Amino acid sequence: MATPLGNLSPDLFLEEYWQKKPCLVRQAFAKFKPLLSGDDLAGLACEEMAESRLISGSFEAADWEIRHGPFFEADFSSLPEENWTLLVQDVEKHYAPLQALMQQFNFIPDWRLDDLMISYAARGGSVGPHVDQYDVFLLQAEGRRCWQISRQFEPDLLDDCALNVLRSFTPEQEWVLEPGDMLYLPPNIAHHGVALDPGMTWSIGSRAPSAADLLQGLGEWFAFADDDGGRFSDPELKPALRAGEIDQDALQNLRKFMLKQISDAGNLDTFLASFMSRFRLAHEPVSPPETINSGAVRTALANGEVLLRNPWTRLNWIETGMGACLFAAGQAYDCVSWFAQALCENNPVRLEPDKLDQALLETLTALINKGHFLFAPAD
């Protein structure tokens, strides 16, 4: 399958650029025609479910202002001609045709990709020089935008500013992107994009949990687990020399106890896969008003109906000693590899009912009743 990497193969891109250095791809999407207009984006920003922001100001004037949606039409009609940007998150989840764009980046595993954020900027529009902690592909969809980057920067941020804007910024490299051009930026690169014309930038971002995210999630995992891992014990305790001290033997035993819980590979793998299927999940799927039974599921599949994934559902899977485990929004479902792969890598999903034993059929039924999939007629 073709990728938006120009002459670079996915292997070469990942080896030489991923999380290492920027990569500019001219005409990554040749003759690109955006499926959404600026007016469409403004309309989406007026919806309750959409996460949106309006940012105005400039780096030179340091007069930044941020407002959060949902917005009203009057909010846009009163905007000036310059120096503002509208940003909307998770656009591919609100507008299904854009999911095909995300699939162009499937050389990155799904669990590492996040969402499609679209920004519409008036001339001079910007969000200021800043640093992201994640990888991002910046696709110019409409108009021109000047990008400046720097590896060397002072991390000081502007005081009394709702945005994480760097106080000072001296660019080391600069490019002007036109429609179809794409710039990849790894984490911790200071960058500043300014619209030269009114237009849109589409940002395909990645997900990267912090150590704090993982440790907090691990604590919650153990807190709500059916088996809490037992309780610390010290049958070889010796009389205390200093009652208020936690001596080195006790500290070592406590460390061993904690590490034993974490080092259980099966438990840890299950936690990690579960965590990544719900990490940065803006909305959880909602169960349908009426449930369906496994017999009706088998009948629908036999009639050629396909399964459409809820755009807010995050799926991933891991191999286990007994087969595979599928994860949807944090919940685990035991299954087999081909079944998990079919659900994770296809949308719509076509399944032959004769290949589903009763256990897999019940798993599929549970996923449908949780709101992760729905049936639709085949094209």
C-alpha positions in Angstrom: 0.0 0.0 0.0 1.3 3.5 -0.8 2.3 5.7 2.1 2.5 9.5 2.4 6.3 9.3 2.8 7.4 10.2 -0.8 10.4 8.2 -1.8 11.0 6.9 1.8 10.0 3.4 2.6 8.3 2.9 6.0 11.3 1.0 7.2 13.7 3.8 6.3 11.5 6.5 7.7 11.2 4.7 11.1 14.9 4.0 11.1 16.2 7.4 10.2 13.5 9.9 11.3 10.9 8.5 13.7 11.6 10.2 17.1 14.9 11.4 15.8 14.7 14.3 13.4 12.1 16.2 11.3 11.2 15.0 7.8 9.7 17.2 5.1 7.8 15.4 2.3 6.8 17.6 -0.6 3.5 16.5 -2.2 3.0 13.6 0.2 -0.6 13.9 -0.9 -0.3 15.1 -4.5 -3.2 17.3 -5.7 -4.7 17.1 -2.2 -8.4 18.2 -2.0 -9.7 18.5 1.5 -13.0 16.7 2.2 -13.9 19.4 4.7 -14.0 23.2 4.2 -13.3 25.9 6.8 -17.1 26.4 7.0 -17.6 22.7 7.7 -15.0 22.9 10.5 -16.7 25.9 12.0 -20.0 24.1 11.9 -18.4 21.1 13.7 -17.0 23.4 16.4 -20.6 24.5 17.2 -21.5 20.9 18.2 -21.5 19.8 21.9 -19.5 16.6 21.3 -16.7 18.3 19.5 -13.6 19.5 21.4 -12.7 22.9 19.9 -10.7 26.0 20.6 -10.4 29.5 19.1 -6.9 31.0 19.6 -6.1 34.6 18.7 -2.9 36.7 19.1 0.6 36.8 17.8 4.1 35.9 19.1 5.3 39.4 18.5 2.5 41.1 20.5 2.2 38.3 23.1 -1.5 39.0 23.2 -2.7 35.4 23.3 -6.4 34.6 24.0 -8.1 31.2 24.0 -11.7 30.3 24.0 -13.2 26.9 24.2 -16.2 25.6 22.3 -18.9 24.8 21.6 -19.3 28.0 19.6 -22.1 29.9 17.9 -22.2 31.3 14.4 -21.9 34.8 15.9 -18.5 33.9 17.4 -17.1 33.5 13.9 -18.8 36.5 12.2 -17.2 38.8 14.8 -13.6 37.6 14.2 -11.0 39.9 12.7 -9.4 39.2 9.3 -6.0 38.2 10.8 -4.3 36.4 13.7 -6.7 33.7 14.8 -7.0 30.0 14.5 -9.8 27.5 15.0 -8.8 24.0 16.2 -11.0 20.9 16.4 -9.8 17.6 17.8 -10.9 14.0 16.7 -12.3 15.2 13.4 -12.1 11.7 11.9 -14.4 10.4 14.6 -17.1 13.0 13.7 -16.7 12.7 9.9 -16.2 9.0 8.9 -14.7 9.6 5.4 -11.6 11.0 7.0 -10.8 7.7 8.6 -9.4 6.6 5.3 -6.7 9.3 5.7 -5.7 7.9 9.1 -5.3 4.5 7.4 -2.6 6.0 5.2 -0.5 6.0 8.4 -0.9 2.4 9.3 2.9 1.8 9.2 2.5 3.2 12.7 0.7 0.8 15.0 -2.8 1.8 15.9 -2.1 1.9 19.6 0.5 4.7 19.0 -1.8 6.9 16.7 -4.2 9.4 18.3 -6.4 11.6 16.3 -6.8 14.0 13.4 -6.8 17.6 14.6 -7.7 20.2 12.0 -6.9 23.8 12.3 -8.3 26.6 10.2 -6.2 29.8 10.4 -6.8 33.3 9.1 -3.7 35.1 7.7 -1.2 35.4 10.5 -3.0 32.7 12.5 -0.8 30.7 14.9 -0.8 29.0 18.3 2.7 30.4 19.1 6.1 28.7 19.3 5.7 25.6 21.5 7.0 22.1 22.2 4.9 18.9 21.9 5.7 15.7 23.8 4.5 13.5 20.9 5.2 12.8 17.3 3.0 14.7 14.7 2.5 14.7 11.0 1.5 18.2 9.8 -0.3 18.0 6.4 -1.0 21.3 4.7 -4.5 20.9 3.3 -5.3 24.4 2.1 -3.4 27.7 1.8 0.3 28.1 2.7 1.9 28.0 6.1 5.4 28.8 7.3 6.9 26.4 9.8 10.0 27.3 11.8 11.7 24.8 14.1 14.5 24.8 16.7 16.2 22.0 18.6 17.9 24.4 21.0 15.4 26.5 23.0 14.8 27.8 26.5 11.9 25.9 28.1 10.5 29.1 29.8 6.9 29.7 29.0 5.0 33.0 29.0 3.5 34.0 32.3 -0.3 34.4 32.7 -0.9 32.6 29.4 -3.4 29.8 28.9 -1.2 28.4 26.1 2.1 26.8 26.5 3.9 29.4 24.4 7.7 29.7 24.7 8.9 33.0 26.0 11.7 33.2 23.4 12.2 31.4 20.1 15.0 31.5 17.6 14.4 29.4 14.5 17.1 27.2 13.1 15.2 25.9 10.0 12.2 27.2 8.1 9.9 25.8 5.4 6.8 27.0 3.6 4.3 24.2 3.1 1.7 24.3 0.3 -1.3 22.0 -0.1 -0.2 18.4 -0.2 3.1 19.0 1.6 3.7 17.3 4.9 6.1 17.9 7.8 6.9 15.2 10.4 8.1 16.5 13.8 9.4 14.2 16.6 8.8 15.1 20.2 10.7 17.9 21.9 11.3 20.0 18.8 10.2 23.7 19.3 8.1 24.7 16.4 6.1 27.7 15.2 3.6 27.7 12.3 2.1 30.9 10.9 -0.5 31.0 8.2 0.6 33.0 5.1 -2.9 32.6 3.6 -6.2 31.6 5.1 -6.1 27.8 5.1 -6.1 24.5 6.9 -3.5 22.3 8.5 -4.4 18.7 9.3 -2.4 17.2 12.2 -2.1 13.5 12.6 -0.9 13.0 16.2 0.5 10.1 18.2 -0.2 8.9 21.7 2.7 8.5 24.1 1.8 7.8 27.8 4.1 9.4 30.4 5.6 7.3 33.3 3.1 9.0 35.6 0.2 8.0 33.3 1.3 4.4 33.3 2.0 4.2 37.1 -1.3 5.8 37.9 -3.1 3.5 35.6 -1.3 0.5 37.1 -2.3 1.5 40.6 -6.0 1.8 39.5 -5.6 -1.6 37.8 -4.5 -3.3 41.0 -7.1 -1.4 43.1 -10.0 -2.7 41.0 -8.6 -6.1 40.2 -10.4 -9.2 41.4 -7.1 -10.5 42.8 -5.2 -7.6 44.5 -1.9 -9.5 44.4 -2.0 -10.4 48.1 -0.6 -8.5 51.0 3.0 -7.8 52.1 4.3 -10.3 54.7 7.5 -10.7 56.6 7.6 -14.1 58.4 11.3 -13.7 59.1 11.0 -10.3 60.9 13.7 -9.6 63.5 13.4 -7.4 66.6 13.6 -3.7 65.7 16.8 -1.8 66.7 15.2 1.6 66.0 11.4 1.4 66.1 10.9 4.4 63.9 13.2 3.2 61.1 12.3 1.2 58.0 15.6 -0.6 57.8 17.3 -1.8 54.6 16.1 -5.4 54.9 12.5 -4.1 55.1 12.9 -1.8 52.2 14.4 -4.6 50.1 11.5 -6.9 51.0 9.0 -4.2 50.1 10.7 -3.6 46.8 10.7 -7.3 46.1 7.0 -7.5 46.9 6.2 -4.6 44.5 8.4 -5.8 41.7 6.9 -9.3 41.9 3.4 -7.9 41.3 4.7 -5.8 38.3 6.9 -8.4 36.8 4.2 -11.0 36.4 4.4 -10.8 32.5 0.8 -12.0 32.0 -0.7 -9.4 34.3 1.5 -6.6 33.1 0.8 -7.3 29.4 -2.9 -7.4 30.1 -2.7 -4.1 31.9 -0.7 -2.4 29.2 -3.0 -3.5 26.4 -6.1 -2.6 28.4 -4.6 0.8 29.3 -3.7 1.7 25.8 -7.2 0.9 24.6 -8.6 3.6 26.8 -5.7 6.1 27.1 -6.8 9.6 25.9 -10.2 8.3 25.1 -12.4 11.5 24.8 -15.7 9.7 24.7 -16.6 6.1 25.5 -19.0 4.2 23.2 -22.6 4.1 24.4 -24.6 0.8 24.5 -27.5 0.7 22.1 -31.0 1.1 23.5 -31.8 -2.5 22.5 -29.5 -5.5 22.9 -29.1 -8.3 20.4 -28.6 -12.0 21.0 -26.0 -14.3 19.4 -28.6 -16.0 17.2 -29.6 -12.6 15.6 -25.9 -11.9 15.2 -25.3 -15.1 13.3 -28.4 -14.5 11.1 -27.2 -10.9 10.3 -23.8 -12.2 9.3 -25.3 -15.0 7.2 -27.4 -12.4 5.4 -24.2 -10.6 4.4 -24.4 -7.7 6.7 -21.1 -6.0 7.8 -19.9 -4.6 11.1 -19.1 -0.9 11.4 -16.8 0.1 14.2 -17.9 2.9 16.5 -15.4 5.8 15.8 -14.8 6.3 19.5 -13.9 2.7 20.0 -10.2 1.9 20.5 -9.2 -1.7 19.8 -6.0 -3.6 20.2 -5.0 -7.2 20.9 -2.2 -9.3 22.2 -1.2 -12.9 21.9 -1.6 -15.0 25.0 -0.7 -18.6 25.9 -4.2 -19.6 25.2 -4.7 -17.7 21.9 -5.4 -14.0 21.9 -7.0 -11.3 24.0 -8.9 -8.4 22.4 -9.2 -5.1 24.3 -12.0 -2.5 23.7 -12.1 0.7 25.8 -10.2 -1.1 28.5 -12.2 -4.3 28.7 -10.6 -7.7 27.8 -12.2 -10.4 25.6 -10.5 -13.8 25.2 -10.5 -14.9 21.6 -8.2 -16.2 18.8 -5.7 -14.2 16.7 -7.5 -14.2 13.4 -10.7 -12.9 15.0 -8.9 -10.1 16.9 -7.0 -9.1 13.8 -10.1 -9.0 11.7 -11.9 -6.7 14.1 -8.9 -4.4 14.6 -7.6 -4.0 11.1 -10.8 -3.8 9.0 -13.7 -1.3 8.9 -16.2 -2.5 7.8 -15.7 -6.0 9.1 -16.9 -9.0 7.1 -17.1 -12.3 9.0 -18.3 -15.7 7.8 -20.6 -17.1 10.5 -19.5 -20.6 9.8 -16.0 -19.7 11.1 -17.3 -18.5 14.5 -17.8 -21.0 17.2 -20.2 -20.2 20.0 -17.5 -18.6 22.2 -16.5 -16.2 19.4 -20.1 -15.5 18.6 -20.8 -14.6 22.2 -17.7 -12.3 22.3 -18.9 -10.5 19.1 -22.4 -10.2 20.6 -21.0 -8.6 23.7 -19.0 -6.1 21.7 -22.1 -5.1 19.7 -24.1 -4.7 22.9 -21.4 -2.5 24.4 -21.7 -0.2 21.4 -18.4 -1.0 19.8 -19.9 -2.2 16.5 -23.2 -2.0 14.7 -24.5 -3.9 11.7 -25.0 -2.3 8.3 -26.0 -3.6 4.9 -23.0 -4.6 2.6 -22.4 -2.2 -0.3 
